[in-house]
Amino acid sequence: MFIRSKEAEELFDRGINYFRAGFYAAAIREFKAAKKNEPDYPNIDHFLEAAHKKNNEISGKLENYIEENFDEEIRQLSEELTFEDSSHLGRKVEFLLKKDRVIEALKMLEKAEAIVPDSKPLLLLMANVQRRLARLEDAEKTLQRALLIFPGDVDILNNLGNVFLARSFFADAEDAFREALRHNPDDPRILNNIASLNMQISRLDEAERNLRRALKIRPEWHKVRQNLENLQTRMNALDQEIETLRKEFVEHPTYLDIGMALGKVLFFRGYFSEAKNTLRNVLKKNPGLIAAYFYLGMAHEMDGDYEKAIEYYREMVIRSGKDNRPEFLNFESLMKQEFFEEALSELKKIAVLDLDLASSRINLGIKYFEDCQWQGALRHFEEAVKINDRYPDAFYWLALTNIQLGETARAKELLENALELNPDYADAHFQMGMLLKNRARKKARTHLEKALTLNLRPSFANVARRILKQQK
């Protein structure tokens, strides 16, 4: 039996947590860390691919400068080295990395460092390679050492900001980029990297301003232009979604799932104040909505308000009944010692969002259905199928909605889908029997009889018996 490490499981669980909540960049980070910790972790490649796909769908691909052309950067750094045979170092390192001979590559760099320990190009080269190998802590140490030798160096600060960004140390990344920009205000590389940071912490308007500024300085830079187009597409999509959800929530103020969705989208758009107010109002109406605490915790954490973030995550954990877990005891101990960031990290291990997005869509669709608002119901049931096409309930309710809209042929297909997923779905057999009773009496009878052998609700059972009796 294969035993998974506790650390890999925690990383994977956090990744799933972020993925369900729609924080795909954060999910990618956790899945990568889990894979690094345990390369054969079950289904890790599948979830990484899914997270990357979702992330690219919603935000395009905002790439950091340092990732644009690794080979070119290696070549340039190698050319700046001055000791014997140094001009071939980059090519040798690249060759070893492509052959997966990582240890040899790093040893080659360490040997070069012994010859020229205070070489800025060499330190940048080493950090670049370490970063590419996901050895982010090592890359940070290398760059911090380089910064002691070359204080205020723009290239070192820019690379250090990228490492912090890769580790999701957003405040540290911003400090590094801002310091680099202070020394060189017109460096488009730094502006592009700050925009990438802005995007990850949902400051979309600020990201747009930085990309426009970078393009003004370097109009021919295609990658920045592409980043700007992707960002604007994302902003427009979120604005449209916000407008739709606002209208819906005004019309249906008791549908708190809409309010929760609105708060989440407002957060992603960067409207933090409105997002917090919306989510707090949702909680006033129903304090048991666990997901609202999670999104409020995320919003405050991104804002740098760790005290408030801890407050909401803590409430989420208590209401989820996880306050007896060892992680919660560790959290409380760290809080007493006033190690707030460490306490937050420990708390987040169990502040896991157990949210079934497809089920949430189905429940919301049922509310529309019960109010005879067929188009609203149709939209939510279709969304549920898109999210999870293994839910027989989604097909069942989508079929009922199509019946109300007069689309009986489509309804029949959907009921068949529901029964394929769950052959013992009593209500689906009943509805299929009702749909076919005037067109295919024999098939209708089979479905109604099958429904009666299952746990069919009494009201449906009475109707089924009456029809079967009439057909005899």
Rosetta blueprint (number, residue, H / E / L):
1 M L
2 F L
3 I L
4 R L
5 S L
6 K H
7 E H
8 A H
9 E H
10 E H
11 L H
12 F H
13 D H
14 R H
15 G H
16 I H
17 N H
18 Y H
19 F H
20 R H
21 A H
22 G L
23 F L
24 Y H
25 A H
26 A H
27 A H
28 I H
29 R H
30 E H
31 F H
32 K H
33 A H
34 A H
35 K H
36 K H
37 N H
38 E L
39 P L
40 D L
41 Y L
42 P L
43 N L
44 I H
45 D H
46 H H
47 F H
48 L H
49 E H
50 A H
51 A H
52 H H
53 K H
54 K H
55 N H
56 N H
57 E H
58 I H
59 S H
60 G L
61 K L
62 L L
63 E L
64 N L
65 Y H
66 I H
67 E H
68 E L
69 N L
70 F H
71 D H
72 E H
73 E H
74 I H
75 R H
76 Q H
77 L H
78 S H
79 E H
80 E H
81 L L
82 T L
83 F L
84 E L
85 D L
86 S H
87 S H
88 H H
89 L H
90 G H
91 R H
92 K H
93 V H
94 E H
95 F H
96 L H
97 L H
98 K H
99 K L
100 D L
101 R L
102 V H
103 I H
104 E H
105 A H
106 L H
107 K H
108 M H
109 L H
110 E H
111 K H
112 A H
113 E H
114 A H
115 I H
116 V L
117 P L
118 D L
119 S L
120 K H
121 P H
122 L H
123 L H
124 L H
125 L H
126 M H
127 A H
128 N H
129 V H
130 Q H
131 R H
132 R H
133 L L
134 A L
135 R L
136 L H
137 E H
138 D H
139 A H
140 E H
141 K H
142 T H
143 L H
144 Q H
145 R H
146 A H
147 L H
148 L H
149 I H
150 F L
151 P L
152 G L
153 D L
154 V H
155 D H
156 I H
157 L H
158 N H
159 N H
160 L H
161 G H
162 N H
163 V H
164 F H
165 L H
166 A H
167 R L
168 S L
169 F L
170 F H
171 A H
172 D H
173 A H
174 E H
175 D H
176 A H
177 F H
178 R H
179 E H
180 A H
181 L H
182 R H
183 H H
184 N L
185 P L
186 D L
187 D L
188 P H
189 R H
190 I H
191 L H
192 N H
193 N H
194 I H
195 A H
196 S H
197 L H
198 N H
199 M H
200 Q H
201 I L
202 S L
203 R L
204 L H
205 D H
206 E H
207 A H
208 E H
209 R H
210 N H
211 L H
212 R H
213 R H
214 A H
215 L H
216 K H
217 I H
218 R L
219 P L
220 E L
221 W L
222 H H
223 K H
224 V H
225 R H
226 Q H
227 N H
228 L H
229 E H
230 N H
231 L H
232 Q H
233 T H
234 R H
235 M H
236 N H
237 A H
238 L H
239 D H
240 Q H
241 E H
242 I H
243 E H
244 T H
245 L H
246 R H
247 K H
248 E H
249 F H
250 V H
251 E H
252 H L
253 P L
254 T L
255 Y L
256 L H
257 D H
258 I H
259 G H
260 M H
261 A H
262 L H
263 G H
264 K H
265 V H
266 L H
267 F H
268 F H
269 R H
270 G L
271 Y L
272 F H
273 S H
274 E H
275 A H
276 K H
277 N H
278 T H
279 L H
280 R H
281 N H
282 V H
283 L H
284 K H
285 K H
286 N L
287 P L
288 G L
289 L L
290 I H
291 A H
292 A H
293 Y H
294 F H
295 Y H
296 L H
297 G H
298 M H
299 A H
300 H H
301 E H
302 M H
303 D L
304 G L
305 D L
306 Y H
307 E H
308 K H
309 A H
310 I H
311 E H
312 Y H
313 Y H
314 R H
315 E H
316 M H
317 V H
318 I H
319 R H
320 S L
321 G L
322 K L
323 D L
324 N L
325 R L
326 P H
327 E H
328 F H
329 L H
330 N H
331 F H
332 E H
333 S H
334 L H
335 M H
336 K H
337 Q L
338 E L
339 F L
340 F H
341 E H
342 E H
343 A H
344 L H
345 S H
346 E H
347 L H
348 K H
349 K L
350 I L
351 A L
352 V L
353 L L
354 D L
355 L L
356 D L
357 L H
358 A H
359 S H
360 S H
361 R H
362 I H
363 N H
364 L H
365 G H
366 I H
367 K H
368 Y H
369 F H
370 E H
371 D L
372 C L
373 Q L
374 W H
375 Q H
376 G H
377 A H
378 L H
379 R H
380 H H
381 F H
382 E H
383 E H
384 A H
385 V H
386 K H
387 I H
388 N L
389 D L
390 R L
391 Y L
392 P H
393 D H
394 A H
395 F H
396 Y H
397 W H
398 L H
399 A H
400 L H
401 T H
402 N H
403 I H
404 Q H
405 L L
406 G L
407 E L
408 T H
409 A H
410 R H
411 A H
412 K H
413 E H
414 L H
415 L H
416 E H
417 N H
418 A H
419 L H
420 E H
421 L H
422 N L
423 P L
424 D L
425 Y L
426 A H
427 D H
428 A H
429 H H
430 F H
431 Q H
432 M H
433 G H
434 M H
435 L H
436 L H
437 K L
438 N L
439 R L
440 A L
441 R H
442 K H
443 K H
444 A H
445 R H
446 T H
447 H H
448 L H
449 E H
450 K H
451 A H
452 L H
453 T H
454 L L
455 N L
456 L L
457 R L
458 P H
459 S H
460 F H
461 A H
462 N H
463 V H
464 A H
465 R H
466 R H
467 I H
468 L H
469 K H
470 Q H
471 Q H
472 K L
